[in-house]
Amino acid sequence: MISRLFGFFTVIFGVLVLTFLLIHLVPGDPVEVMLGESASMADREALREQLGLNQPLITQFGTYLNKLAHGDLGQSIQTKTPIAELFRTRYPASIQLALLSMLIGLLVGVPLGVYAALNAGHWQDVVVTVVSVRLSAMPVFWLGPILMLVFAVCLGWLPVSGMDEPAAIILPALTLGFGLSAILTRMTRTSLLEVLNEDFIRTARAKGLSERTVIVRHALRAALLPIVTIVGLQMGSLLAGTVITETIFSWDGIGRLLVESIEKRDYPVTQACVLAVALSYVVINFLTDIAYRLVDPRMRHA
Amino acid sequence: MANIIKTTVLGILLFWLLAVIAGRALGLHGNEVDLHQVLANPSWQHWFGADDLGRDILARILRGVEVSFLVALGVTTVTMTVGVTIGLLAGFYGGKLDKVLMQITDVFLAFPGILLAIAFAAVLGPGVFNLMIALCLTGWVSYARLTRAQTLSLRNRQHVLASESLGAKPLRLMRYHIFPLLLSVLIVEATYSVASIMIAEASLSFLGLGIQAPNASWGAMLRDAVRYMLVAPHYVLLVGASLMSLILAINLGGDYLRDKLDIASSMNEATS
């Protein structure tokens, strides 16, 4: 446990170093890239001063950490808004989207996976498995527009994009949830098939329990353990996956903020977005790991 | 089942190969602007229709395949070489070196999916070369992980120990006794990674970070296509379907290779 915690903190430290260094990867003078060539000398100096680019690298890093510790993420170069303020509305919007996608993924993926596992080797299994492979290979920038065409343009059931109506979240969430449900289907299938070969399932059957009880109470409970891990891991990837989905559907989350900041060459915002998503990912993964240990009695002493 | 998959995969790949060659032979480059044909529907003149500047979509898709595939191939070669070297060193020597190298890969793995590539591409600036650098900077990690794990288990196999006791140097052990056993796993991994890099390239180009206009790329085409989706739905559907068919074929090819090379049992044979 202690070594886990140590690993957790070193990874966080590494993430901080890497995101800090990002701005130094800009070829040439980052200040010139951000302000454009026509900017006056005074403006450039002011920005350089504000970003602390005049100081030695180590001092800069120290200042960066110190500011972060005080919840100061810096400010946007273009609008001068503090980044923390931008995050206040953007971050929850992304989390909302990710959670709903996860829910969709689970509601579709787990039952399909169980169905495939119970029919293993039959045509139903082949169909489900092939379809899930197909779906997971479908990039969001194709699936998104198709869903948009079908449900918003042709059928007119849902809003095309934006955040004005509550129903606007459905299409982006479906887009993200689809790929996820494919992953969950395959995981559930594999995991359940593995469990069905265990001795305790044979015991349960030998006791004369109904097939339903064997599957639901005994097999599924054990099979869902690895799925908890996948859900945690995918939750983090979902946050990254929102970058393109949010752009397609004009969903004002952190992913779209990232893309906008890249287009405007607003590097402090880019840096902060990358840091926010990466840190959420690391923290979620760490919590998943702990949760897994708590849920699975076999892992408690490992 | 395996045979059907094999034929389909080969069929799709061969189709694309022939199409690209035919496009080259006919001298199509898809950069000809024809303002009479703006967003034209598919016709005999333009099989897949024309885009927002009246350029032939099919010709641009073919150029997109070429660029995308070459980028994927290049990135895979570089990331595999770097990743395998790091993985071999970490797995073979163990100890402090292993700890440090794995800590570094952990940091890279702490960035979900394509996020780090987006970040690198954003600060490096748009362009094919920077796109490739961004993908290389993030792509080596999975190979390093995979190779290290395999090397750890191969390190203490009897044939390696036997050779070591006969005085073989570490470099020789890695090169002749460990690396050949890694090959089948690496080939499968590389196949999948070509597909995922093609998607990553499309994603970055979609965000405007990859291949720049007027050159064709799937990502950039999809971005334009989404913009004109209401007027010309065939644009987004055809570009997306083409990309999907190729990605799917490559992934299925990976599945086929995995079953064919029978990775699990080839590892067992190495023990005996």
Interface residues (C-beta under 8 A of the other chain):
Chain A: G7 T10 V11 I12 G14 V15 V17 L18 T19 L22 I23 L25 V26 P27 V33 V126 V133 R134 A137 M138 P139 F141 W142 G144 P145 I146 M148 L149 V153 G236 S237 L239 A240 G241 V243 I244 T247 I248 L258 V259 I262 E263 Y267 T270 V274 V277 A278 Y281 V282 N285
Chain B: M1 Q103 I104 D106 V107 F108 A110 F111 P112 G113 I114 L115 L116 I118 A119 F120 A122 V123 L124 G125 A195 I199 A202 S203 F206 L207 G208 L209 G219 L222 R223 A225 V226 M229 L230 P233 V236 L237 G240 L243 M244 I247 L248 N251 L252 D255
